[in-house]
């Protein structure tokens, strides 16, 4: 397994480490639900260095990526970030990712478990395009600060950027802990205000320590992958391998905001298949809540009127909603908010109710 440059910090903070996407990562430092609440009420510090970071340069970079990605790269404004997917010809996702077009480059952030697959896919399709694909995963660390106190904390370590004016899904370059020309973005995977810092790997430990020091008065704490999964589920955000995978397409997952069918984008891999799915969807992703003793888990059957109608793809105990929550795929005619259902928990039925996504939303100002 690979280790991030913050491995020694995780050990120092008493993290329980697990394998995730080929990396040894902290799943928790303390009780997971307490970590979720810490992010919702104060702030959390995340090591995201396991995620893939890829830089694409060359004169054909935009045309090349518009051939591979679902979103319209040529239309992304300077300083903006967009969600997109790599899809196969059948419309099924290879991965979902964030796209950062910049001066002379396009920067991509992809999922840790799919980095090698993504790079192979990109290189398979680079023939005929003047592009250079550079894997920067080992060169750059990725640290995120998330929570209602994240701006006050991040302002202590970032100079040259007015964070109050950095909009949602925007990025800029500034000085971080004295390190010049650092990419700082505002996206987040928790539904909270938050920022990502892309710093040289050799400086990651120092930046981590300085952010914790700056956030001490705001009760910041390191947060593991367990809480991160619950936070993103509460915010209705997809996770590859759950809401989307090789059998769950982005249209029926409700991710059409990351797909462009504009004529001027031209053809792209998976376009015709996704257009057909959009015209005649057969299922959709819905939320569900249950006050029963068991949280929904991936693979549990969803039952309506005594018949199995779908399956759970994500689930968790939600301290924010004070109940158990999950997402599930059901036929398009089902799943209206307020409709009663059941989940099959190892042969036992538990009452549930369909609900709209997301479960949690905070105004993004």
Secondary structure, 3 states (H helix, E strand, C coil): CEECCCHHHHHHCCCEEEEECCEEEEEECCCHHHHHHHHHHCCEEEECCCCEEEEEECCCHHHHHHHHECCCHHHCCCCEEEEEEEECCCCCEEEEEEEEEECCEEEEEECHHHHHHHHHHHHHCCCCCCCEEEECCCCEEEEEEECCCHHHHHCCCEECCCHHHCCCCEEEEEEECCEEEEEEEECCCCCCCEEEEEEEHHHHHHHHHHHHHHCHHHCCEECCHHHHHHHHHHCCCCCECCCEECCECCCCCCCHHHCCCCHHHCCCCCHHHHHHHHHCCCEEEEEEEECCCCCCCCCCEEEECCEEEEEEEEEEEECCCCEEEEEEEEECCCCCCCCEEEEEECCEEEEEEEECCCCCCCCCC
